[in-house]
Amino acid sequence: MIDARRTDSVLLLVAFVWGSSYLAAKTATVSLAVPAVLFARYAISALACGAVVASRRGPRRWTGAEIRTGSLLGVTQAAVLLLETYGVAHTSAANAGLIISLTIVLTPLMDRTGGRGLPPRFFLAAGLCVLAVGLLTSATGLHAPRLGDALMLAAAVVRAGHVALVGRLTAGRAMDPLRLTTAQTVVGTALFLPPALAHLPALAHAGATTWASLVYLALCCSVFAFLAQTWAVQRSSASRASLLLGTEPVWAVAVGITLGGERLTPVAALGAVLMVAGTYWGAAVERARRTTAPTVDDLTARRTRTPTGA
């Protein structure tokens, strides 16, 4: 129980960091192009991860599985950040927040590591979370579908696939989360370097505020978040992780109020309450389903599939 609570706490902290990343990213993109922001974020992350890996004691070397898995996850994570960044730039914050929350529903559909389907109550909890995000973002008003909406939908699909892929590729395998995170950041740096080349002069002359935002995005929103997410999913499940990470909009609202001077409307406050309630409800349902013994229906199905002897 203590380990489960520790894992949940780490995932909630990741959600908080990602929620605060919107303000940092907005600050950085005021003076820099999106490719430059993404390249700087990944490059700083790769340097930080590389330094930590090099400073660790012990003769253990990288395994082929860690390199292959980290590289693949690096591609999917880079795709998520690219789609999210451009998607938010071409749609309203309300539409973006609502659509990306579909990750909560999509991840269980892609997650098959548990071998058993989730009960209907889980999807009710996930639906409550989607409703909560709708309330959180409805204050700014929804708009007609546009290019950004399609990009955010694609980001939700890729993000759900990434979370499910983390669980599928690391479940039951001895992999170092730090090495996996390092591989992801190196791959992201390589992917975003070519489109960022034309913007490097502007990056080099960026102000202190912009660089502070980039460092925060790199060290907190990338290095810590990627590492913590991988560590937590290895000890939980992709579906449960997705629900806890789904509290990200709540933290985004909190950061906007405390640092951005925004005002929390009654409707948004109701959404925040429903989000927390739906998240913990879904997490409890998923945990119970994952830890309980096979049901009578499961045993009956197994007997039906097992051939009888002569």
N, C-alpha and C positions, 0 to 999 in steps of 0.2 A: 504493500500500500504506500509506504514511504517513497519507494522508487518510482511508483506511478505518479505520485504527486510532484516529485522532483522533475520528472519528464514533462508533465503538464506545465509546470512553472517555467521551464526553459522554453517551451513552445509559445507560451503567452508572452514571454519577454521578446522572443523573435517577432511576434505579431506587433508588439509595441514599437520595436525598432523600425519595422517596415512601415508602420503607420506614421511614424515621424519622418520617414524618408521623403514623403511628398513635399514637405516644406523645404527640405534640403535640396531636393532635385529642382524644385521651382526656382530657388535662389540661384542655383548653378546654371540653369538654362536661360536665365535672363541675359547673361553675357557670353554664353558659349553655345555652340551648336550641339544637338543631341549626340552625334557620333563622338565628338570630343569629350563630352561628359561621360559617356559609357566607356570609352577607351581609358580615360584617366581613372575612373572608378575601378576598372579591372586591373590596370597596371599597378596602381598603389596596392591593391589587394594581393596581387601576385608577389610583389616585393615583400610585403609583410608576411605572407604565408611561407615564402621561401626562406626568409630569415629565421622564422620559428622552427621550421623543419631542420635547417642546418644547425641550429643551436641545441637540438635535442640530443641526448646521450643514447648510446646503444648502437650495436652493429647492424640492426635490422635495416634492410634495404627495401626499395620500392618493389612491389610485386607486379607482375604483368596484369593481374586482375585489377589492381588499384589504378594503374595507368589507363587501362581500357575503360573501366567504369567511370573514372573521373573525367575522362575526355568526352565520353558520351553525355554525361550529366552536364558538362560544361557547355555543350552545344544546345541542349534543351533549355538550360538556365539562361543562356545568352538570348535565345529566341524569345523567352518570356519577357525579359527586360526590354528588348527591342520593340516588341509588339505593344507592351504596356506604355512605354514612353511616347511612341508615335500615336498610339490610340488616344491617350489623354490629350495630346496636342490637337486632335481633330474632332473632339466631342466634348460634351459638358462633363463636369466632375460627377454630376448625379448619374448620368448614363454609365460612365466609366465604373463608378463604384458598384452600381447595381449589376452590371454585366459580369464584372470580374468575380463577383460573389458566387456566380454559378460554379466556380471551382469546387465549392463545398458539395454540390450535388454531383458533379461530374467525376470527382476523384473516387468515390465508392464504386461507381460503375466501371472504372478502369482498374481498380484494385482487386486482384484475385489471389493475393498471397495467402489469405486466410483459408481458402478452399471452400468456404461456406458463404451463402448470401446473407446480407444484412436484413434484419426484421423491418417491417413497415414503419415502426416507431422511429427508427434512425432517419428515414427520409422525411418523416413529419418534423423532426428536429431540424434537419437541414432546410426544409421549406420555411420553418420559422426564422432561421437565420437569413434566408433570402428576403423574406418579408421585412425583417429588421433593417437590412441594408436599404431596402426601398424607402422605409420611413426615415432613415438617417439622411438619405440624399434627396428626398422629395421636396425639401424646403427650397431648393434652388430650381426646381421645375425640370421636367423631362422634355426632351426634344425629339423631333422626328428622326428616324434612323438615318445615319450618315456613315461616311467612310470610317470614322473613328470607332463607331459602334461595332462595325464588322471586325476591326482590328482588336478591340477589347474582347470580343467573343472568341476570336482566335487565341488571344492571350490566355483566356480562361481555360480553353481546351488544352493548350500546351502546358499551362501551369499545373493543371490536374494530372496530365500525363507525366510531367516531371516528378511530382510528389509520389505518384504511384510507382514510377520507375526507380526512384531512390529506394523505396521499400522492397521492390522486387529484386533489384540487383544486389542489395546489401543484406537481405534477410538470411541469417544463419551462416554468414561468411565473415571471416576474420579480416576486416578492412579497417584501416586507420582513417577516421573522419578527417583529420587534418591533411593527410595526403590526398584524399579525395577532393577536399576543398581547394588545395593548392593546384591540383590538375584542372579543376573547373576554372579557376581564375587565370591560369596560363592560357587555356583555350580561348576564354573570352577576350583576353588581351590581344591574341593573335587575330581573332575574328574582327575586332573593331579597329585595329590599327590601320588597315588600308583606307576605309572611309574617313578616318580622322586625320589623315596626313595633311590635308588642305587646311585644317583648323588648328594645327599645332602651334603656329605663331600666336594666335589668339589665346591658346591655352597657356603658353609660356608667360604672357603678359597679363594674365588674369589677376584680379585683386585678392586681398586677404580673405574677404568674405566668401568669395567664390571658392578659393582653395580650402577654406575651412569646411564648406559644404561638401566638397569632393572627398576630403579626408574622412569626414563622418560617413558619407555614403560607402566609402571603400572599407574602412575598418569596422564599422558597426553594422551597416546594412548589408555588407557583402561577406567579409571574413567571419565575423561573429555569427551572423544569421545563417550563412551557408553551413558553417561548421556545426552550429547548434541544431539546425534542422536535420542534418544527416545523423548526428549523434542521437537525437530524440526519436527519429523514425526507426532507427535500428532497434530501439527499446520499446517501441509502441507499434503503431500501424499507420499506413498512409491515410486511411479514412479518418482516424481519430486526430492525426496531425492536421489534416485539412480543416476539421471543425475548429480546433483551437487557433490555428492560424487565421481562421475566418473572423476572428475578433479584431483584425487589423483596422477595419473602418472605425470601430469605437475609439481606438487609440489615435487614429488620424483626427477625429473630431476633438478629442481631448487636447492634442497638441495644437490644433488650430485655435482653440479657445484660449489656452494659456500663453501661447507664443505668437499666434497670428491675430489675436484680437477679435476672433469670430464669436458669434453668440449662439448658444445652444437653444433651439426652439423646443417647445413642449413635444412636438411630433418627433424630433430627433432624439430627445431624451427617452421617449417611449421606445424608439428603435434601439437605443443602446441597451436598455433593460432587456428587451426581447432577444437581442443578440447574445448577451451573456447567458440568459436562461436557456436559449436554444443550443448554445455551444456546450454547456455542461450537461444538458439532458442528452444530447447526441453522444457525447463522450462516455457517459455512464452506460448508455445502451450498447455502444460498440464494445466497451470493456467487458460488460457482462456476457455479451455474445461470444467474445473471444476466449473468455476464461472458463465458461461453464462446460460441463460434460455434454456429450452428444445426447440429443433428445430422443424420445421414443420414436418419432418419425424418422430420425436419422438412422437409428438401429434397424427399424423395419426396412428402410430402403437398402441398407447394407445386406440384410438377410435375403432380400429379393434378388440382389445382384450376385450373391454368392451361390455357386452351383452346389447341389446336394450330393453326398456320396452314395455309392451303391449299397 
